[in-house]
Amino acid sequence: MVNRRQLMFGAAAMGLTGSLAFRAYAQSAAAGEGTLTFGTLGLLAGLDPHVAASSVWRKTTTMIYDRLLGYDTTGKLQGELAESWEFSDPTTFVVKLKPGVTFHKGQRFSAADVVYTFSRIQDPAVGATLAKPLEGVEVESRDDATVVFKLPQPDVSFPSLLASEEVAIVSAEWMAGSPNVSVEANGTGPFMLESFDPKVQTVVKRNPDFYDGPAKLESIIFRSIADDSARINALKTGSVDLIDTVPWNQIDGLKNAPGLTVFSAPAAFMSLWCNVSRPVMADPRVRRAIAYAIDRNAVSTAAFFGYGAPLGGLPMPETSPFHNPESAEIFNYDPEKARALLKEAGAEGLEIEFLVSQAPAVYVVVGQIVAANLAAVGIKANIQLVDFPTVVERKNSGNYDLVIYGTNIRGPDPNLAYSYFFEPGTGFWANGAKFQDPKVSDLLARGRSELDSEKRKEVYKELELYLLEISPWIFITWRDDAMAYKSSLQGMAHLEGALNVVSVSISAPHLFWS
């Protein structure tokens, strides 16, 4: 097991978690026909490339759509639809586009598609996940192959934003026909949508005209198998070729199973999200009391069986230049301090709704431990077990008091990570919770516009300590994530802490993350 505090920021280290995606292209157009069946935990309800929904949404849409930029296996930015890019001045970012790219339905890719894409993301009616970080950005085409982004203020993290999964490029011409992008898709990626059965199965097939050469894999079937035991049994019986989210109590057993290979890496963290718009969660003293009430060692041991570690502060790895030891382990297990904060807030005898996903089963385990910890300090947490799509819907609509969520740092720049999580107005969490905090907004703006790296570190240090003071999220534990696959699959590559495919049989970019 790898020390989570040494978790790397690059694409390689995030390959199992969804923050960064890999591209593993075919070595030749002719080699390696075949179909890969992937048993996924997540249920895919829709395909809109600009509205993040779940882990399986990321796995699927990033097969179909491209972004302007992406990451290589070391976490370095590389072009997807961009041939070159540069800041011509601190507020002007210029992108030259790759020539000869076409969409799956035949439209020629040009700067007009990029301009349209960002106008759609910025349209409030769409509800795009990254609408807020792109607020005020003007996008124009200089010519068919050149796009100019005019930023409202300097933003050194802007290239990383363009590498986010939620800024996939769509065809302006196709969108003019008002397609239902929740069930239809038309991208430039290495795979095309063949069929979509919401919450059941999605099939993508090889794009023969992919600009980097056809993928070796003929097709991929994403089959939703929410039940942990059923997912493992599907792999053992051969009805799927690989599975994600191997239950932590089964990792060691599967490692010893004949014909199977397991790969695990430190990947994500578990946290509690507070709906700060609800009266029971409005007082930061109550939220800090919850943070002190949790026995993180007990959670890590009982839920992750040696594949987790306590997280009592912000999830900024030690390998990051922005790691701040002062904000790494603020909340130790301290029930007495929790009771004192509740008394100070006048919140003794508090009762809350505690939203918990029933799959994977580890969420239930974590939820039960947290509820018991809270009961010990006088908070009655009424667990509401629902399926994960319901968790997402209620999280987005703000219909909860407290919810367990597993996620990961959103890339190599702290602005992208913290803006995605905490920027007031963003769709991932803040909108649903109606989170508004002028100091958070100010610090985020200062951090993204500061050009001096040492001064940037000081800004994010202040932001992290303030976030822990107000505790809109309560961090619990790091966790490894594991995938299991048939050992007969050829060329499954472990790339610096991630699992990817570069073989004759499998060549599936963006595949391995959750």
LINMOCOR-V324698 format. One record per residue. N is the residue number from 1. SS is DSSP state (a for helix, b for strand, c for the rest). OMEGA is omega in whole degrees, 0 to 359 (999 if undefined). D_FIRST is the distance of its C-alpha to the first C-alpha in Angstrom with 1 decimal. Layout:
{{N,SS,OMEGA,D_FIRST} {N,SS,OMEGA,D_FIRST}}
//
This chain:
{{1,c,182,0.0} {2,c,177,3.8} {3,c,182,6.6} {4,a,180,8.7} {5,a,176,11.7} {6,a,179,11.2} {7,c,182,11.4} {8,c,181,14.1} {9,c,189,17.4} {10,c,179,18.5} {11,c,183,18.9} {12,c,183,16.1} {13,c,182,13.4} {14,c,189,15.4} {15,c,180,16.1} {16,c,193,14.7} {17,c,175,16.3} {18,c,178,19.9} {19,c,179,20.7} {20,c,182,21.0} {21,c,181,22.2} {22,c,171,22.4} {23,c,177,25.5} {24,c,188,25.3} {25,c,178,29.0} {26,c,177,30.9} {27,c,174,31.9} {28,c,184,35.3} {29,c,190,37.2} {30,c,190,38.2} {31,c,163,35.1} {32,c,173,32.9} {33,c,175,34.7} {34,c,180,33.1} {35,b,176,31.7} {36,b,175,28.1} {37,b,187,27.7} {38,b,177,24.7} {39,b,185,24.2} {40,b,175,23.2} {41,c,190,22.7} {42,c,175,25.0} {43,c,183,28.7} {44,c,182,30.6} {45,c,183,33.8} {46,c,188,35.1} {47,c,181,34.8} {48,c,186,36.1} {49,c,183,34.2} {50,c,181,34.8} {51,c,183,33.8} {52,c,184,30.1} {53,c,185,29.7} {54,c,180,26.2} {55,a,181,23.2} {56,a,172,25.2} {57,a,180,28.0} {58,a,180,25.9} {59,a,187,24.9} {60,a,186,28.5} {61,a,180,30.5} {62,a,168,28.7} {63,a,189,29.7} {64,a,187,33.3} {65,c,173,33.7} {66,c,171,33.1} {67,c,174,33.0} {68,c,182,34.7} {69,b,175,31.5} {70,b,180,27.9} {71,b,171,24.9} {72,c,187,24.0} {73,c,176,20.6} {74,c,181,20.3} {75,c,179,21.4} {76,c,178,25.0} {77,b,174,27.8} {78,b,181,29.7} {79,b,165,32.7} {80,c,174,32.8} {81,c,177,36.4} {82,b,175,37.1} {83,b,176,38.4} {84,b,181,38.5} {85,b,180,38.2} {86,b,167,39.2} {87,b,175,40.4} {88,b,169,44.1} {89,b,187,44.3} {90,c,181,42.1} {91,c,180,42.9} {92,b,181,43.5} {93,b,186,40.9} {94,b,181,42.3} {95,b,171,40.6} {96,b,186,42.2} {97,b,176,41.5} {98,c,178,40.8} {99,c,171,44.0} {100,c,180,44.7} {101,c,177,42.1} {102,b,174,43.3} {103,c,183,42.1} {104,c,181,41.6} {105,c,169,45.0} {106,c,181,46.8} {107,c,178,47.1} {108,b,179,46.9} {109,c,178,44.2} {110,c,180,45.7} {111,a,180,45.5} {112,a,179,47.3} {113,a,178,44.2} {114,a,179,42.0} {115,a,179,44.7} {116,a,182,45.0} {117,a,183,41.2} {118,a,175,40.9} {119,a,177,44.1} {120,a,179,42.7} {121,a,182,39.5} {122,a,181,41.8} {123,c,182,44.0} {124,c,182,43.6} {125,c,182,44.7} {126,c,184,41.6} {127,c,182,39.1} {128,c,184,36.7} {129,c,185,33.3} {130,c,178,33.8} {131,c,184,37.5} {132,c,179,37.3} {133,c,180,35.4} {134,c,181,38.0} {135,c,178,40.9} {136,c,178,43.8} {137,c,177,42.5} {138,b,183,45.4} {139,b,180,44.8} {140,b,177,47.6} {141,b,175,48.3} {142,b,172,50.0} {143,b,184,50.7} {144,c,186,49.2} {145,c,184,46.4} {146,b,177,45.7} {147,b,180,44.3} {148,b,176,44.7} {149,b,176,42.7} {150,b,184,44.5} {151,c,179,42.3} {152,c,175,43.9} {153,c,178,42.3} {154,c,180,40.0} {155,c,183,36.5} {156,c,181,34.1} {157,c,186,31.4} {158,a,177,33.8} {159,a,177,32.4} {160,a,177,29.0} {161,a,180,30.9} {162,a,177,32.5} {163,c,179,29.1} {164,c,181,28.3} {165,a,187,28.3} {166,a,176,31.1} {167,a,177,33.6} {168,c,184,34.1} {169,c,179,37.6} {170,c,181,40.2} {171,c,178,43.6} {172,a,181,46.4} {173,a,179,49.0} {174,a,181,47.1} {175,a,178,46.4} {176,c,177,50.1} {177,c,178,50.7} {178,c,176,48.7} {179,c,175,46.2} {180,c,186,44.0} {181,c,175,40.6} {182,c,182,38.9} {183,c,178,39.7} {184,c,181,40.7} {185,c,179,39.0} {186,c,181,40.2} {187,c,177,37.9} {188,c,188,37.6} {189,c,185,34.2} {190,c,178,33.4} {191,b,180,33.8} {192,b,178,36.7} {193,b,176,36.9} {194,b,178,38.6} {195,b,181,38.4} {196,b,175,37.0} {197,b,188,37.1} {198,c,177,35.8} {199,c,180,33.0} {200,c,187,33.2} {201,b,174,32.7} {202,b,179,32.9} {203,b,174,33.9} {204,b,180,33.9} {205,b,184,35.6} {206,b,174,35.6} {207,c,184,37.7} {208,c,183,39.9} {209,c,181,41.0} {210,c,189,37.7} {211,c,178,38.4} {212,c,182,35.6} {213,c,183,36.6} {214,c,174,36.0} {215,c,179,32.5} {216,c,183,32.2} {217,c,182,31.2} {218,c,181,34.4} {219,b,177,33.0} {220,b,174,30.1} {221,b,173,30.4} {222,b,183,28.3} {223,b,181,28.7} {224,b,177,27.9} {225,c,188,26.5} {226,c,183,25.7} {227,c,184,25.3} {228,a,182,21.8} {229,a,180,23.4} {230,a,180,25.9} {231,a,179,23.3} {232,a,180,21.4} {233,a,178,24.8} {234,a,177,26.0} {235,a,182,23.3} {236,a,181,24.0} {237,a,176,27.8} {238,c,179,27.6} {239,c,170,29.2} {240,c,182,26.3} {241,c,178,24.4} {242,b,180,21.1} {243,b,174,19.8} {244,c,174,17.8} {245,c,174,16.1} {246,c,178,15.0} {247,c,188,15.3} {248,a,179,12.2} {249,a,180,14.1} {250,a,183,14.7} {251,a,183,11.5} {252,a,180,11.4} {253,a,180,15.2} {254,a,177,15.4} {255,a,181,13.2} {256,c,181,16.1} {257,c,180,18.9} {258,c,175,21.4} {259,c,181,21.9} {260,b,175,18.8} {261,b,178,15.7} {262,b,174,12.6} {263,b,178,10.6} {264,b,179,8.0} {265,b,174,7.3} {266,b,194,7.9} {267,b,193,11.5} {268,b,177,13.9} {269,b,176,15.2} {270,b,181,17.5} {271,b,173,20.9} {272,b,179,24.5} {273,b,182,27.3} {274,b,173,30.7} {275,c,188,33.9} {276,c,178,35.7} {277,c,177,39.0} {278,c,181,39.2} {279,a,183,41.1} {280,a,182,38.6} {281,a,188,35.9} {282,c,185,38.2} {283,c,180,38.0} {284,a,177,35.0} {285,a,176,35.5} {286,a,181,34.6} {287,a,177,31.5} {288,a,177,30.4} {289,a,177,31.3} {290,a,180,28.9} {291,a,179,26.2} {292,a,185,26.9} {293,a,189,27.3} {294,c,175,23.7} {295,c,186,21.5} {296,a,177,18.2} {297,a,179,16.4} {298,a,178,18.2} {299,a,183,17.2} {300,a,182,13.5} {301,a,186,13.8} {302,a,186,16.4} {303,a,192,15.4} {304,a,166,11.6} {305,c,179,11.1} {306,c,179,7.9} {307,c,178,6.6} {308,b,179,8.8} {309,b,181,10.5} {310,b,178,14.3} {311,c,184,16.2} {312,c,179,19.7} {313,c,178,21.0} {314,c,184,21.1} {315,c,179,17.9} {316,c,186,18.6} {317,c,180,15.7} {318,c,181,16.4} {319,c,179,16.7} {320,c,175,19.6} {321,c,180,23.1} {322,c,178,23.9} {323,c,180,21.3} {324,c,182,23.4} {325,a,181,22.2} {326,a,182,25.2} {327,a,185,23.9} {328,c,185,20.2} {329,c,181,20.6} {330,c,189,24.2} {331,c,170,23.9} {332,c,180,23.0} {333,c,185,24.0} {334,c,182,27.8} {335,a,181,30.0} {336,a,177,33.1} {337,a,178,32.7} {338,a,180,32.1} {339,a,180,35.3} {340,a,179,37.2} {341,a,178,36.3} {342,a,178,37.4} {343,a,179,40.6} {344,a,181,41.2} {345,c,183,40.8} {346,c,186,43.1} {347,c,177,40.4} {348,c,183,40.5} {349,c,182,40.4} {350,c,176,38.7} {351,b,184,38.0} {352,b,172,35.8} {353,b,185,34.8} {354,b,185,31.1} {355,b,184,30.1} {356,b,175,27.2} {357,b,181,26.2} {358,c,176,26.5} {359,c,0,23.9} {360,c,186,21.1} {361,a,181,21.4} {362,a,178,18.6} {363,a,179,21.1} {364,a,179,23.5} {365,a,179,21.2} {366,a,180,20.5} {367,a,180,24.2} {368,a,179,25.4} {369,a,179,23.5} {370,a,180,24.7} {371,a,178,28.2} {372,a,177,28.3} {373,a,181,27.2} {374,a,178,29.9} {375,a,182,32.5} {376,a,178,32.0} {377,c,174,33.3} {378,c,176,36.0} {379,c,176,34.7} {380,b,180,35.3} {381,b,181,32.8} {382,b,183,34.2} {383,b,174,31.5} {384,b,181,32.7} {385,b,179,30.7} {386,b,176,31.3} {387,c,188,29.9} {388,a,176,27.8} {389,a,177,30.8} {390,a,175,32.7} {391,a,181,30.0} {392,a,181,30.3} {393,a,181,34.1} {394,a,174,34.4} {395,a,182,32.0} {396,a,181,34.1} {397,a,180,37.3} {398,c,183,36.4} {399,c,180,37.1} {400,c,169,34.7} {401,c,183,34.2} {402,b,181,30.5} {403,b,172,27.8} {404,b,177,24.1} {405,b,173,22.5} {406,b,180,19.2} {407,b,183,19.2} {408,c,175,17.9} {409,c,191,19.4} {410,c,174,22.2} {411,c,190,22.1} {412,c,181,22.4} {413,c,183,25.4} {414,a,178,25.4} {415,a,180,28.8} {416,a,180,27.6} {417,a,186,24.7} {418,a,175,27.0} {419,a,180,30.1} {420,a,182,28.5} {421,a,197,27.3} {422,a,180,30.3} {423,c,176,33.2} {424,c,180,36.2} {425,c,179,37.5} {426,c,188,34.3} {427,c,185,33.7} {428,c,179,30.0} {429,c,193,30.6} {430,a,181,33.4} {431,a,182,36.3} {432,a,180,35.7} {433,a,183,35.3} {434,c,182,38.3} {435,c,177,36.3} {436,c,178,38.6} {437,c,184,38.1} {438,a,181,40.3} {439,a,176,38.2} {440,a,180,35.0} {441,a,181,37.1} {442,a,181,38.6} {443,a,176,35.4} {444,a,179,33.8} {445,a,179,37.1} {446,a,182,37.1} {447,a,183,33.6} {448,a,183,34.1} {449,a,181,37.5} {450,c,183,36.8} {451,c,180,36.9} {452,c,187,36.1} {453,a,180,32.3} {454,a,177,32.5} {455,a,176,34.7} {456,a,180,32.3} {457,a,180,29.6} {458,a,178,32.0} {459,a,182,32.9} {460,a,173,29.3} {461,a,178,28.8} {462,a,179,31.9} {463,a,183,30.8} {464,a,180,27.4} {465,a,178,29.2} {466,a,178,31.8} {467,a,177,29.5} {468,a,178,27.9} {469,a,182,31.5} {470,a,172,32.6} {471,c,173,29.3} {472,c,170,30.0} {473,b,177,26.4} {474,b,186,24.4} {475,b,188,20.6} {476,b,187,18.5} {477,b,164,14.8} {478,b,173,12.0} {479,b,166,10.4} {480,b,168,8.1} {481,b,183,10.8} {482,b,172,11.2} {483,b,177,14.3} {484,b,183,15.9} {485,b,178,18.9} {486,b,179,21.5} {487,c,180,20.7} {488,c,176,24.3} {489,c,186,23.7} {490,c,169,24.4} {491,c,177,22.7} {492,b,190,19.6} {493,b,173,18.0} {494,b,186,14.5} {495,c,175,15.8} {496,c,175,13.7} {497,c,178,10.9} {498,c,178,13.4} {499,b,180,15.2} {500,b,187,18.9} {501,b,178,21.9} {502,c,190,24.3} {503,c,174,25.9} {504,c,184,29.4} {505,c,187,28.5} {506,c,172,26.4} {507,c,192,27.0} {508,c,179,26.1} {509,c,177,25.6} {510,c,191,23.8} {511,c,198,22.5} {512,c,172,18.8} {513,c,187,18.2} {514,c,999,18.9}}
//
